Amino acid sequence: MRLFLIAGEPSGDALGAALMAGLRAEAAAAGEATPQFDGVGGPLMAAQGLASRFPMHELSVMGLAEVLPRYPALRRRMLATAEAVADMRPDALVTIDSPDFCLRVAARARRALPDLRVVHYVAPQVWAWRPGRAKRMARHVDHVLALLPFEPPYMEAAGMGCSFVGHPVAARAPVTANEAAAFRDASGIARDAPVALVLPGSRRSEVARHLPLFGAVIAGLAARRPGLRVILPTLASVEATVREAVAGWPGAAVILGAESTPAMRRTGFAAADAALAVSGTVSLDVAAAGVPMVVAYRLNPLSEAIMSRMVRIDTVTLVNLVSETRAVPEFLGRRATPQAILPAFDALFEPGPAREAQIAAMDIALDRLGRGGPDPGLRAAQALRGYLGRPAA
């Protein structure tokens, strides 16, 4: 099996790596040759054998105002990537999230290879905004691997096949209380200290917008909760910016940077009492740790003005959507102010209805996302093999 894979951001890199591992396992069990991979990905996909054609972080751009200045460079990458797909003639092109880039590559590659089979991993959020995207996507995509259980009908209605494969966050082993306590000990955090988990985003533009806002919230929280400590996971691409920004924060932030392992990050999540997070996949990471949260998100004013006219739902937080509750409070756009966020965040540090409602909603969401079932990477590999005519081993 020869596959060309494209991932554009860290969450896609993780999905791609799990898919690659699943494909290797299925091939070995079936007595087949090891799959061959080419494409674009990050360090996790590299560990599975992918030599990325260029650094994945070049694609981690979000919002109209952020994309426009980089459009010429992104277009050059798109053209070169499509040409590489055509040269490889793979059994399938597997695009992972990042639809603005990936689907342009798929469209152009299909001009050269009309019979190219295209599988897209992570369904577009057509249930949230721009519902017409599914039909446009169907022009270039044959099959979708969906993370959320309610997504297949949307994709099938647009003319694509779709397999719900589960979300990887639901497959993680829970962090024990002893492990979380050990993390506090190793980080110099008192076991009875209030601890805030702060998650300002993974993209440079997100971090730049949210660090000042989140810093103001932490300052207010520290005034209310003496002895407050902060845990802040970040990525290598923005670590220097984060370290500089939080140097003056209260809470003596424990920064989990490039040297921290995924296991260390999961334990750090679980060591917190409550989280302040940007919207996105990270809210499910927080849910898997069993930590109640407040979600906030700011866009560039131009992007916000455009998005506000397109959104079709009343919540963007995946825990709320999958659990069919509104347990996680959100502060989006102009509502994302320190004065609005602080009371809701502070309330999560005490036992009470706000915490209890979130914990119940997180349990519902994780069960619906596949907790207790087969590994999502393996399920994705089996769905892809099935689409390509290679049954599960």
MOJO-V246044 format. One record per pair of residues at least 12 apart in sequence whose C-alpha atoms are under 10 Angstrom apart, sorted by sequence separation. I is the first residue (numbers start at 1). J is the second residue. D is the distance in whole Angstrom. If there is no record, write none. Layout:
BEGIN
[[I;J;D] [I;J;D]]
END
This chain:
BEGIN
[[23;35;7] [24;36;10] [37;49;7] [38;50;6] [39;51;7] [40;52;4] [41;53;8] [42;54;9] [43;55;10] [58;70;9] [93;105;10] [94;106;9] [106;118;7] [143;155;9] [144;156;9] [151;163;9] [152;164;7] [199;211;9] [200;212;10] [218;230;8] [243;255;8] [256;268;8] [274;286;9] [275;287;10] [283;295;8] [314;326;9] [317;329;9] [329;341;9] [36;49;9] [37;50;6] [38;51;7] [39;52;6] [40;53;6] [41;54;8] [42;55;7] [43;56;9] [61;74;10] [93;106;8] [106;119;10] [124;137;9] [143;156;9] [151;164;8] [198;211;9] [200;213;9] [242;255;9] [255;268;10] [282;295;10] [315;328;9] [317;330;8] [331;344;10] [379;392;9] [21;35;10] [35;49;10] [36;50;9] [37;51;8] [38;52;7] [39;53;6] [40;54;7] [41;55;7] [42;56;6] [59;73;10] [106;120;10] [123;137;10] [149;163;9] [150;164;8] [200;214;7] [232;246;9] [243;257;9] [254;268;9] [272;286;10] [315;329;9] [316;330;8] [330;344;9] [378;392;10] [5;20;9] [20;35;8] [37;52;10] [38;53;8] [39;54;9] [40;55;8] [41;56;5] [42;57;8] [58;73;9] [59;74;7] [103;118;9] [148;163;10] [149;164;6] [199;214;9] [200;215;10] [242;257;9] [270;285;10] [279;294;9] [280;295;9] [315;330;8] [329;344;7] [20;36;10] [40;56;6] [41;57;9] [58;74;8] [93;109;9] [143;159;9] [144;160;7] [145;161;9] [146;162;7] [147;163;9] [148;164;7] [149;165;8] [198;214;8] [230;246;10] [239;255;9] [269;285;8] [270;286;8] [274;290;9] [275;291;7] [276;292;9] [277;293;7] [278;294;9] [279;295;6] [314;330;10] [315;331;10] [316;332;9] [328;344;10] [329;345;9] [3;20;10] [20;37;8] [93;110;10] [103;120;9] [120;137;9] [138;155;8] [142;159;8] [143;160;5] [144;161;6] [145;162;6] [146;163;6] [147;164;6] [148;165;8] [149;166;7] [198;215;9] [239;256;9] [240;257;9] [269;286;7] [270;287;10] [272;289;9] [273;290;9] [274;291;6] [275;292;6] [276;293;6] [277;294;6] [278;295;5] [279;296;6] [280;297;9] [315;332;10] [41;59;10] [59;77;9] [102;120;9] [137;155;9] [138;156;9] [141;159;9] [142;160;5] [143;161;4] [144;162;5] [145;163;5] [146;164;5] [147;165;6] [148;166;7] [149;167;9] [239;257;6] [269;287;9] [270;288;9] [271;289;9] [272;290;9] [273;291;6] [274;292;5] [275;293;4] [276;294;5] [277;295;5] [278;296;5] [279;297;6] [40;59;10] [58;77;9] [59;78;10] [135;154;10] [138;157;10] [139;158;10] [141;160;7] [142;161;6] [143;162;5] [144;163;6] [145;164;6] [146;165;6] [147;166;5] [148;167;7] [230;249;9] [238;257;9] [239;258;8] [266;285;8] [269;288;9] [270;289;5] [271;290;10] [272;291;7] [273;292;7] [274;293;6] [275;294;6] [276;295;6] [277;296;6] [278;297;5] [279;298;9] [297;316;10] [82;102;9] [85;105;9] [89;109;10] [118;138;10] [120;140;10] [123;143;10] [124;144;9] [134;154;8] [135;155;8] [138;158;6] [139;159;9] [140;160;10] [141;161;9] [142;162;9] [143;163;8] [144;164;8] [145;165;6] [146;166;7] [147;167;5] [198;218;9] [230;250;8] [231;251;9] [233;253;10] [236;256;10] [237;257;10] [238;258;10] [265;285;10] [266;286;9] [269;289;6] [270;290;7] [271;291;9] [272;292;9] [273;293;9] [274;294;8] [275;295;8] [276;296;7] [277;297;8] [278;298;8] [81;102;9] [84;105;10] [85;106;9] [99;120;9] [119;140;9] [120;141;7] [123;144;6] [134;155;6] [135;156;10] [137;158;8] [138;159;6] [139;160;9] [144;165;10] [145;166;9] [146;167;8] [147;168;8] [229;250;8] [230;251;5] [231;252;9] [232;253;7] [233;254;8] [234;255;7] [235;256;8] [236;257;6] [237;258;9] [268;289;9] [269;290;9] [270;291;7] [295;316;9] [296;317;10] [1;23;9] [82;104;8] [83;105;9] [86;108;9] [87;109;9] [98;120;10] [99;121;10] [118;140;7] [119;141;6] [120;142;8] [121;143;9] [122;144;7] [123;145;7] [124;146;9] [133;155;10] [134;156;9] [135;157;9] [136;158;9] [137;159;9] [138;160;6] [196;218;8] [228;250;8] [229;251;4] [230;252;6] [231;253;6] [232;254;6] [233;255;6] [234;256;6] [235;257;6] [236;258;5] [266;288;9] [267;289;8] [269;291;8] [295;317;7] [54;77;8] [78;101;7] [81;104;10] [82;105;5] [85;108;10] [86;109;6] [89;112;10] [90;113;10] [92;115;10] [93;116;7] [94;117;9] [95;118;8] [96;119;9] [97;120;7] [98;121;10] [99;122;9] [117;140;9] [118;141;5] [119;142;6] [120;143;6] [121;144;6] [122;145;6] [123;146;5] [125;148;10] [127;150;9] [131;154;9] [134;157;9] [135;158;5] [137;160;9] [138;161;9] [227;250;9] [228;251;5] [229;252;6] [230;253;5] [231;254;5] [232;255;5] [233;256;4] [234;257;5] [235;258;6] [236;259;9] [266;289;7] [294;317;10] [16;40;10] [17;41;9] [20;44;10] [21;45;9] [24;48;9] [53;77;9] [77;101;9] [78;102;8] [81;105;7] [82;106;7] [85;109;6] [86;110;8] [89;113;8] [91;115;10] [92;116;6] [93;117;6] [94;118;6] [95;119;6] [96;120;6] [97;121;6] [98;122;9] [99;123;9] [116;140;9] [117;141;8] [118;142;6] [119;143;5] [120;144;5] [121;145;5] [122;146;5] [123;147;7] [127;151;8] [134;158;6] [135;159;7] [227;251;7] [228;252;8] [229;253;6] [230;254;6] [231;255;6] [232;256;6] [233;257;6] [234;258;7] [235;259;9] [16;41;8] [17;42;9] [20;45;8] [78;103;10] [79;104;9] [80;105;9] [81;106;9] [82;107;8] [83;108;8] [84;109;9] [85;110;9] [86;111;9] [87;112;9] [91;116;7] [92;117;5] [93;118;5] [94;119;5] [95;120;5] [96;121;5] [97;122;5] [99;124;8] [116;141;10] [117;142;7] [118;143;7] [119;144;6] [120;145;6] [121;146;6] [122;147;6] [123;148;8] [126;151;9] [133;158;9] [134;159;9] [135;160;9] [196;221;9] [226;251;9] [227;252;10] [228;253;10] [229;254;8] [230;255;8] [231;256;7] [232;257;8] [233;258;9] [235;260;10] [308;333;9] [329;354;9] [1;27;9] [16;42;9] [17;43;9] [18;44;9] [19;45;9] [21;47;10] [75;101;9] [78;104;7] [79;105;7] [82;108;6] [83;109;7] [86;112;6] [87;113;10] [89;115;10] [90;116;8] [91;117;7] [92;118;6] [93;119;6] [94;120;6] [95;121;6] [96;122;6] [97;123;7] [98;124;9] [114;140;10] [116;142;10] [117;143;9] [118;144;9] [119;145;7] [120;146;9] [121;147;8] [122;148;9] [125;151;8] [132;158;9] [134;160;9] [196;222;10] [234;260;9] [307;333;10] [327;353;10] [328;354;9] [13;40;9] [14;41;9] [17;44;6] [18;45;8] [20;47;10] [21;48;7] [53;80;9] [54;81;10] [74;101;8] [78;105;6] [81;108;9] [82;109;5] [85;112;9] [86;113;6] [89;116;8] [90;117;9] [91;118;9] [92;119;7] [93;120;8] [94;121;7] [95;122;9] [96;123;9] [97;124;8] [124;151;9] [127;154;8] [131;158;10] [194;221;10] [207;234;10] [222;249;9] [223;250;9] [233;260;9] [327;354;8] [328;355;9] [13;41;6] [14;42;8] [16;44;8] [17;45;4] [20;48;7] [21;49;10] [53;81;8] [77;105;9] [78;106;9] [81;109;9] [82;110;9] [85;113;9] [90;118;10] [123;151;7] [126;154;8] [194;222;9] [222;250;7] [304;332;9] [305;333;9] [327;355;9] [12;41;8] [13;42;5] [14;43;9] [15;44;9] [16;45;6] [17;46;8] [19;48;10] [20;49;9] [75;104;9] [79;108;8] [82;111;10] [83;112;8] [122;151;10] [123;152;8] [125;154;9] [126;155;9] [221;250;9] [222;251;7] [304;333;7] [327;356;9] [328;357;8] [329;358;9] [12;42;9] [13;43;7] [14;44;6] [15;45;9] [16;46;10] [17;47;8] [18;48;9] [20;50;9] [75;105;10] [78;108;9] [79;109;9] [82;112;9] [86;116;9] [107;137;9] [110;140;8] [124;154;10] [195;225;10] [208;238;9] [211;241;10] [215;245;9] [219;249;7] [220;250;10] [221;251;10] [304;334;9] [327;357;6] [328;358;6] [1;32;9] [10;41;9] [11;42;10] [13;44;6] [14;45;7] [17;48;6] [53;84;9] [78;109;10] [85;116;9] [106;137;10] [109;140;10] [123;154;9] [124;155;9] [194;225;7] [202;233;10] [203;234;10] [207;238;8] [211;242;8] [215;246;7] [218;249;8] [219;250;6] [233;264;10] [234;265;9] [287;318;10] [326;357;9] [327;358;5] [328;359;10] [1;33;8] [2;34;9] [3;35;7] [4;36;8] [5;37;7] [6;38;9] [7;39;8] [8;40;8] [9;41;8] [10;42;7] [12;44;10] [13;45;6] [16;48;9] [17;49;9] [107;139;8] [108;140;9] [123;155;8] [193;225;9] [194;226;8] [195;227;9] [196;228;7] [197;229;9] [198;230;7] [199;231;9] [200;232;8] [201;233;9] [202;234;7] [203;235;9] [207;239;10] [214;246;10] [218;250;7] [219;251;9] [233;265;7] [287;319;7] [301;333;8] [325;357;9] [326;358;9] [327;359;9] [1;34;8] [2;35;6] [3;36;6] [4;37;6] [5;38;6] [6;39;5] [7;40;6] [8;41;7] [9;42;8] [10;43;9] [12;45;9] [13;46;9] [17;50;9] [103;136;10] [104;137;10] [106;139;10] [107;140;6] [193;226;8] [194;227;7] [195;228;6] [196;229;6] [197;230;6] [198;231;6] [199;232;6] [200;233;9] [201;234;8] [202;235;7] [204;237;8] [205;238;10] [208;241;8] [212;245;8] [215;248;9] [216;249;9] [218;251;8] [232;265;9] [233;266;10] [284;317;9] [286;319;10] [294;327;10] [295;328;7] [296;329;9] [297;330;8] [298;331;9] [299;332;9] [300;333;9] [301;334;9] [325;358;9] [327;360;9] [328;361;9] [1;35;5] [2;36;5] [3;37;5] [4;38;5] [5;39;5] [6;40;5] [7;41;5] [8;42;8] [10;44;9] [16;50;10] [99;133;10] [103;137;7] [106;140;6] [107;141;9] [193;227;6] [194;228;5] [195;229;5] [196;230;5] [197;231;5] [198;232;5] [199;233;7] [200;234;8] [201;235;9] [202;236;9] [203;237;8] [204;238;6] [207;241;8] [208;242;9] [211;245;7] [212;246;9] [215;249;7] [231;265;10] [283;317;7] [284;318;7] [293;327;9] [294;328;6] [295;329;6] [296;330;6] [297;331;7] [298;332;6] [299;333;6] [327;361;7] [328;362;9] [1;36;6] [2;37;6] [3;38;6] [4;39;5] [5;40;6] [6;41;6] [7;42;8] [103;138;10] [105;140;10] [106;141;8] [192;227;9] [193;228;6] [194;229;6] [195;230;6] [196;231;6] [197;232;6] [198;233;7] [199;234;8] [202;237;8] [203;238;7] [204;239;10] [207;242;8] [211;246;8] [214;249;10] [215;250;9] [233;268;8] [282;317;10] [283;318;7] [284;319;7] [292;327;9] [293;328;6] [294;329;5] [295;330;5] [296;331;5] [297;332;5] [298;333;5] [299;334;9] [323;358;10] [325;360;10] [326;361;8] [327;362;9] [1;37;9] [2;38;8] [3;39;8] [4;40;8] [5;41;8] [6;42;10] [62;98;9] [103;139;10] [104;140;9] [192;228;10] [193;229;7] [194;230;9] [195;231;7] [196;232;9] [197;233;8] [198;234;10] [202;238;7] [232;268;9] [233;269;8] [279;315;10] [280;316;8] [281;317;9] [282;318;9] [283;319;7] [292;328;8] [293;329;8] [294;330;6] [295;331;6] [296;332;5] [297;333;6] [298;334;7] [325;361;7] [61;98;9] [103;140;7] [190;227;9] [201;238;9] [202;239;10] [204;241;9] [208;245;9] [231;268;7] [232;269;9] [279;316;7] [280;317;7] [281;318;7] [283;320;10] [292;329;10] [293;330;9] [294;331;8] [295;332;8] [296;333;8] [297;334;9] [298;335;9] [323;360;9] [324;361;8] [325;362;10] [7;45;9] [60;98;8] [62;100;10] [99;137;9] [103;141;8] [189;227;9] [190;228;10] [204;242;10] [207;245;10] [231;269;8] [279;317;6] [280;318;7] [281;319;10] [297;335;9] [298;336;7] [320;358;9] [323;361;6] [59;98;8] [123;162;9] [189;228;9] [190;229;9] [278;317;9] [279;318;8] [296;335;9] [297;336;7] [298;337;10] [319;358;9] [322;361;9] [323;362;7] [325;364;10] [5;45;10] [123;163;10] [189;229;7] [231;271;9] [296;336;6] [297;337;10] [321;361;10] [322;362;9] [323;363;8] [324;364;9] [325;365;10] [40;81;8] [59;100;10] [119;160;10] [121;162;10] [123;164;10] [188;229;10] [189;230;9] [231;272;7] [295;336;9] [296;337;9] [320;361;7] [323;364;5] [324;365;8] [39;81;8] [59;101;8] [119;161;9] [120;162;9] [121;163;10] [122;164;10] [189;231;10] [200;242;9] [230;272;8] [319;361;7] [320;362;8] [322;364;8] [323;365;5] [13;56;9] [59;102;10] [119;162;9] [122;165;10] [229;272;9] [232;275;10] [319;362;6] [322;365;5] [323;366;8] [12;56;10] [121;165;10] [187;231;10] [231;275;9] [318;362;10] [319;363;9] [320;364;10] [321;365;8] [322;366;8] [323;367;9] [5;50;9] [7;52;10] [39;84;8] [122;167;10] [230;275;10] [283;328;10] [296;341;8] [319;364;9] [320;365;8] [322;367;10] [323;368;8] [4;50;10] [6;52;9] [10;56;8] [38;84;9] [39;85;8] [95;141;9] [295;341;9] [319;365;6] [322;368;7] [323;369;10] [5;52;9] [6;53;10] [8;55;9] [9;56;7] [10;57;8] [38;85;9] [94;141;10] [184;231;10] [294;341;8] [318;365;8] [319;366;8] [322;369;8] [8;56;6] [9;57;6] [93;141;9] [96;144;10] [294;342;9] [7;56;7] [8;57;7] [9;58;9] [39;88;10] [94;143;10] [95;144;10] [96;145;9] [6;56;9] [7;57;10] [8;58;8] [9;59;7] [10;60;8] [38;88;8] [94;144;10] [294;344;7] [295;345;9] [8;59;5] [9;60;5] [94;145;10] [279;330;8] [293;344;9] [294;345;6] [7;59;9] [8;60;6] [9;61;9] [38;90;9] [278;330;9] [279;331;9] [293;345;7] [294;346;10] [7;60;10] [8;61;9] [37;90;9] [277;330;10] [278;331;9] [279;332;9] [292;345;9] [36;90;9] [39;93;9] [278;332;9] [294;348;9] [38;93;10] [39;94;9] [40;95;10] [41;96;9] [196;251;9] [198;253;9] [293;348;7] [39;95;10] [40;96;10] [195;251;8] [197;253;9] [292;348;7] [293;349;10] [194;251;10] [196;253;9] [197;254;10] [198;255;10] [291;348;9] [292;349;9] [195;253;10] [218;276;9] [217;276;9] [293;354;10] [214;276;8] [292;354;8] [293;355;9] [189;252;9] [214;277;9] [292;355;6] [188;252;10] [214;278;10] [291;355;9] [292;356;9] [189;254;9] [276;341;9] [292;357;9] [293;358;8] [187;253;10] [188;254;9] [276;342;10] [292;358;6] [293;359;10] [187;254;7] [210;277;9] [291;358;8] [292;359;7] [187;255;10] [210;278;8] [290;358;9] [291;359;8] [276;345;7] [290;359;7] [292;361;10] [184;254;10] [199;269;10] [275;345;8] [290;360;10] [292;362;9] [197;268;8] [198;269;9] [207;278;9] [274;345;7] [287;358;9] [291;362;9] [197;269;7] [206;278;8] [274;346;9] [287;359;8] [290;362;7] [196;269;9] [197;270;9] [274;347;9] [275;348;9] [289;362;10] [290;363;8] [197;271;9] [198;272;9] [274;348;6] [275;349;10] [287;361;9] [288;362;8] [6;81;9] [196;271;9] [197;272;6] [273;348;8] [274;349;6] [287;362;6] [288;363;9] [195;271;8] [196;272;6] [197;273;8] [198;274;9] [199;275;8] [200;276;8] [201;277;8] [202;278;9] [273;349;6] [274;350;10] [286;362;9] [287;363;8] [4;81;10] [194;271;10] [195;272;5] [196;273;6] [197;274;6] [198;275;6] [199;276;6] [200;277;6] [201;278;6] [272;349;10] [273;350;9] [288;365;10] [16;94;9] [194;272;8] [195;273;5] [196;274;5] [197;275;4] [198;276;5] [199;277;5] [200;278;6] [201;279;8] [284;362;8] [287;365;9] [288;366;7] [16;95;9] [193;272;10] [194;273;6] [195;274;7] [196;275;6] [197;276;6] [198;277;6] [199;278;6] [200;279;9] [201;280;9] [283;362;10] [287;366;8] [4;84;9] [5;85;9] [16;96;7] [191;271;9] [193;273;9] [194;274;9] [195;275;9] [196;276;7] [197;277;8] [198;278;9] [199;279;9] [202;282;10] [4;85;7] [15;96;8] [16;97;10] [183;264;8] [187;268;9] [201;282;8] [274;355;9] [284;365;9] [3;85;9] [4;86;10] [14;96;10] [15;97;9] [183;265;10] [189;271;10] [200;282;10] [214;296;9] [284;366;8] [12;95;9] [13;96;8] [184;267;9] [199;282;8] [213;296;9] [288;371;10] [4;88;8] [12;96;6] [13;97;10] [180;264;10] [183;267;7] [184;268;8] [199;283;9] [213;297;10] [3;88;9] [4;89;9] [5;90;10] [11;96;9] [12;97;6] [179;264;10] [182;267;9] [183;268;7] [213;298;9] [284;369;10] [2;88;8] [3;89;9] [4;90;6] [11;97;9] [12;98;8] [180;266;9] [181;267;9] [182;268;10] [183;269;10] [210;296;9] [2;89;8] [3;90;5] [4;91;8] [5;92;9] [6;93;8] [7;94;9] [8;95;9] [9;96;9] [180;267;6] [181;268;10] [183;270;9] [184;271;7] [199;286;10] [210;297;7] [2;90;5] [3;91;6] [4;92;7] [5;93;6] [6;94;6] [7;95;7] [8;96;7] [9;97;8] [175;263;9] [179;267;7] [180;268;7] [183;271;7] [184;272;9] [209;297;9] [210;298;7] [1;90;8] [2;91;5] [3;92;5] [4;93;5] [5;94;5] [6;95;5] [7;96;5] [8;97;7] [9;98;7] [179;268;9] [180;269;8] [181;270;9] [182;271;9] [197;286;9] [209;298;7] [210;299;9] [1;91;6] [2;92;7] [3;93;6] [4;94;6] [5;95;6] [6;96;6] [7;97;7] [8;98;6] [177;267;10] [180;270;6] [181;271;7] [209;299;8] [1;92;9] [2;93;9] [3;94;7] [4;95;8] [5;96;7] [6;97;9] [7;98;7] [8;99;9] [175;266;7] [176;267;9] [179;270;9] [180;271;5] [181;272;10] [206;297;9] [209;300;8] [6;98;9] [7;99;10] [8;100;10] [174;266;9] [175;267;6] [179;271;8] [180;272;8] [206;298;8] [8;101;8] [173;266;10] [174;267;9] [175;268;9] [177;270;8] [178;271;10] [206;299;8] [7;101;10] [8;102;8] [172;266;9] [175;269;9] [176;270;8] [177;271;8] [197;291;9] [205;299;9] [206;300;9] [6;101;9] [7;102;8] [175;270;7] [176;271;10] [196;291;10] [198;293;10] [205;300;9] [6;102;7] [174;270;9] [175;271;9] [197;293;9] [199;295;9] [200;296;9] [201;297;9] [5;102;10] [196;293;10] [199;296;10] [200;297;9] [6;105;9] [19;121;10] [16;121;9] [15;121;8] [15;122;9] [12;121;9] [12;122;9] [169;281;9] [169;282;10] [172;285;10] [175;288;9] [176;289;10] [4;118;10] [5;119;10] [6;120;10] [7;121;9] [170;284;9] [174;288;7] [175;289;7] [5;120;10] [6;121;10] [169;284;7] [170;285;9] [173;288;9] [174;289;7] [175;290;9] [168;284;10] [169;285;6] [172;288;8] [173;289;10] [174;290;9] [167;284;9] [168;285;10] [169;286;9] [170;287;9] [171;288;9] [172;289;9] [221;338;10] [169;287;9] [170;288;7] [220;338;8] [224;342;10] [169;288;6] [219;338;9] [220;339;9] [169;289;10] [217;337;8] [218;338;9] [216;337;9] [217;338;5] [221;342;7] [225;346;9] [214;336;10] [216;338;6] [217;339;8] [220;342;7] [221;343;9] [224;346;8] [213;336;8] [214;337;9] [215;338;9] [216;339;9] [217;340;9] [219;342;10] [220;343;9] [213;337;7] [214;338;8] [217;341;7] [218;342;8] [221;345;8] [222;346;10] [225;349;9] [213;338;6] [216;341;10] [217;342;6] [221;346;7] [210;336;10] [212;338;10] [216;342;9] [217;343;10] [220;346;9] [214;341;9] [218;345;10] [213;341;10] [214;342;10] [217;345;9] [218;346;10] [217;346;10] [66;204;10] [66;205;7] [62;203;8] [60;202;9] [61;203;7] [62;204;10] [63;205;9] [60;203;6] [61;204;8] [62;205;8] [63;206;10] [59;203;10] [60;204;8] [61;205;8] [62;206;8] [57;202;10] [60;205;9] [61;206;9] [57;203;8] [57;204;10] [196;345;9] [18;168;9] [196;346;10] [15;167;9] [15;168;8] [196;349;9] [14;168;9] [195;349;9] [194;349;7] [194;350;10] [148;318;9] [150;321;10] [150;322;8] [148;321;10] [149;322;8] [148;322;8] [130;307;10] [129;307;8] [129;308;10] [131;310;9] [57;237;8] [129;309;9] [130;310;6] [131;311;10] [129;310;6] [130;311;8] [131;312;9] [128;310;8] [129;311;5] [130;312;8] [128;311;6] [129;312;5] [127;311;9] [128;312;5] [129;313;8] [126;311;10] [127;312;7] [128;313;5] [126;312;9] [127;313;8] [128;314;9] [128;315;9] [128;316;8] [11;202;10] [10;202;8] [9;202;9] [10;203;10] [170;363;10] [9;203;9] [170;365;9] [171;366;9] [170;366;5] [171;367;10] [169;366;8] [170;367;7] [170;368;9] [171;369;9] [173;371;10] [167;366;9] [170;369;6] [171;370;7] [172;371;8] [173;372;10] [166;366;10] [169;369;8] [170;370;6] [171;371;6] [172;372;10] [166;367;10] [167;368;9] [168;369;8] [169;370;9] [170;371;5] [171;372;7] [166;368;8] [167;369;5] [168;370;8] [169;371;8] [170;372;8] [171;373;8] [166;369;5] [167;370;7] [168;371;9] [170;373;9] [171;374;8] [172;375;9] [165;369;9] [166;370;5] [167;371;9] [171;375;6] [164;369;9] [165;370;8] [166;371;8] [170;375;9] [171;376;7] [164;370;10] [169;375;10] [170;376;8] [171;377;10] [166;373;9] [168;375;7] [169;376;9] [166;374;9] [167;375;9] [168;376;5] [165;374;9] [166;375;8] [167;376;6] [168;377;7] [165;375;9] [166;376;5] [167;377;9] [165;376;6] [166;377;8] [164;376;9] [165;377;8] [166;378;10] [165;378;9] [166;379;8] [167;380;10] [165;379;5] [166;380;8] [164;379;9] [165;380;5] [163;379;9] [164;380;8] [165;381;9] [148;365;10] [163;380;8] [165;382;9] [150;368;10] [165;383;8] [149;368;7] [150;369;10] [164;383;9] [148;368;8] [149;369;7] [163;383;7] [148;369;6] [149;370;9] [162;383;9] [163;384;9] [147;369;7] [148;370;9] [147;370;9] [163;387;10] [10;235;9] [162;387;10] [161;387;9] [147;376;9] [66;299;10] [147;380;10] [65;299;9] [66;300;8] [145;379;9] [146;380;9] [64;299;10] [65;300;7] [145;380;7] [63;299;7] [64;300;8] [65;301;9] [66;302;10] [144;380;10] [145;381;10] [62;299;9] [63;300;7] [65;302;7] [66;303;9] [62;300;10] [63;301;10] [64;302;8] [65;303;6] [145;383;8] [63;302;9] [64;303;6] [144;383;9] [145;384;8] [63;303;6] [64;304;9] [143;383;10] [144;384;9] [62;303;9] [63;304;9] [143;384;9] [64;306;9] [63;306;10] [64;307;10] [63;307;9] [143;387;8] [142;387;9] [121;380;9] [121;384;10] [119;384;8] [119;387;9] [119;388;10] [11;281;8] [117;387;10] [11;282;9] [117;388;9] [94;384;9] [92;384;9] [92;387;10] [92;388;8] [91;388;8] [26;378;8] [22;375;9] [25;378;8] [22;376;9] [23;377;8] [24;378;10] [27;381;10] [22;377;6] [23;378;7] [26;381;7] [21;377;7] [22;378;4] [23;379;10] [25;381;9] [26;382;8] [18;375;9] [19;376;8] [20;377;8] [21;378;8] [22;379;8] [23;380;9] [24;381;9] [18;376;8] [19;377;5] [20;378;9] [22;380;8] [23;381;5] [27;385;9] [18;377;5] [19;378;7] [22;381;5] [23;382;8] [26;385;9] [17;377;8] [18;378;7] [19;379;8] [20;380;9] [21;381;8] [22;382;8] [30;390;9] [15;376;9] [16;377;8] [18;379;10] [19;380;6] [20;381;8] [23;384;9] [30;391;9] [32;393;10] [15;377;7] [18;380;9] [19;381;6] [23;385;8] [30;392;8] [31;393;9] [14;377;10] [18;381;9] [19;382;9] [27;390;9] [29;392;9] [30;393;5] [16;380;10] [26;390;10] [29;393;6] [15;380;9] [19;384;9] [26;391;9] [27;392;9] [28;393;9] [26;392;7] [27;393;8] [26;393;6] [25;393;9] [23;392;10] [1;385;9] [1;388;9] [1;390;10]]
END
